[in-house]
Amino acid sequence: MKTYRHGVNVHWGDTDPASIVFYPNYFSWFDQSARMLFESVQLDWNTLMARYGVPGLPIVEANARFIAPCRFRDQIVIESGIDTWHDKTFRVRHTVFNHDVACVEGFEVRVWSKPRPDDPARLKAHSIPPEIRAAFE
C-alpha cells in the first residue's frame, strides 16, 4: 500500500483556548493529505477531471479517534494511505504522529463520482478504474 507522509506545523489559530488542536482542523488536514496522496502518484484533481471526468472525490463518511493532544508549536506528521477498495468507494486512513507517537487515527470514505448525464449539477458514483487502484499498490 502506498503511504504518503507530510509535516504540519501547528499554528496558534489551529488551537483552542487550552492551546490544544481544535478537532475540526484534523479533518481539514485529512482532506489535504488525501489530495496530496493522489498527487504523489501523479493523479492530481485536474488530471482526474481531464482524464476521467471526475471533478473530485467526495467524502461520504469521516471519523477520527483522538488518542493524545497536539498543541501549539508542535510539528506533527500525517501519514495517509488507502487501506480499503470497493467497486465505487475507497477508504483513506490517516494517522497523526507527534514525536513518533500516534495521536489521532482517522479515515475518510470517498466515492469515485462523475456528473450525472441528466443533471450535470449532481454527481453519480461510478466504478473505480483498475489503473487507479494499481497506482497505489
N, C-alpha and C positions, 0 to 999 in steps of 0.2 A: 504494500500500500504506500503510495506517495504521501509524504508528510511535508508540510511547509511550516517553517518556524520564522517568527519575526519578533523584534523587540518593540516594546511600547513604554515610553516614559510617562509615568502617572503625574499629571499636572494638577495644580490646585483646583481648577474648575472641574476635574473629574471626580472630586471627592465631596463627601457630605460634611456637616459641621463637626463630626468626630475625626475628620481627616482620613476616612476610610472610603475607598472607591464606591461611588453611588452605583448600585447594581445595574441600572439600565445601560451604563457605559459598557459593561461586559458584552451585552447583546450588540451594541454598535461595533465593538471590536471584533466580535464573532463574524458579523456581516462583512467587515473589511477583510478579515482573514480568509473567508470563503472566496471573495473576489480575487485576492492575491494568490490563493491556492490555484485557481483556474488560470490566472496569468502566468504562473510558474510552469505551466505545460502549454504555453502559447495559445490559450483559449480565453482571451480577454472578452469582455462583454461586446465590444464592437465586432470581433471575429465571430462570436456566436450568432449575432444578428445577421452579418453578411453571409456567412457560410450555411447557417442552419435555420434562419428566420426566427431565432429565439431572442426576444427582447430583454431577457433577464431570467433569473432563476428564482421565482417567488418562494418565500418561506411559508410553509403550511403548518409547521409546528416548531417550537423552540423551547428549550429547557436549560436550566443551569442548577448546579448543586454547589453551594458555597461552603468551602472547607476551612479556609483561613483568610483573614483580611489582607488586602493590598492597600497601601497607604500613599499619601502624597510623597513624591520624590522616589518611590520605588521604581526600579527598572525591571519590568516583567517581560516574560516571553510567552507568546501564544503559539501553541502547536496545533495544527489543524490537518485533518485528513478525512477522506471519505471511507467510512467503515462498512456501509451497507448500501447495496444497489438493489433496486426493484425495477420493474418494467418502465415506470414513468416518474419515479421518485428516487431520491438518494439521501443518505444521512451524512452530514458533515459533523464529525466530532471535534471538539475543541478542548484543550487543556491549557490553563493559565498557570505558569510557573513563576514563583518569586524566590530567587536564590535557590533554584533547583527543587523547591517544594511545590507540589501541586496544590494550588489554592482554590481553583474553580474548575469544574468539569461541566461541559455543556454540549449541546448538539442542536443542529437545525435540520429539519427535513425540508428539502427543496424539491420543486416539481419542474420537470422539463416541459415547457409550455410554449405555444405559439398562438398568434392571434386567430380567433375563430373566423372562418371564411364568411359566415353570415353576419357577423358583427365584430369587425376588427378592433373595437374598443375593449372587447372581452378576450380572455385567454382560454385555451383548451389544452389539457395535458396530452402529451404525445410520448411514444416510446423513445427511450434514450438510445441514440445510435451506438453500435458496438465500439466504434473508434473513440468515442468519448470515454467510455469505461476503460478501454485499453490505455489511454493517455495517463491514467492514474495508477497503472499496475507497475 
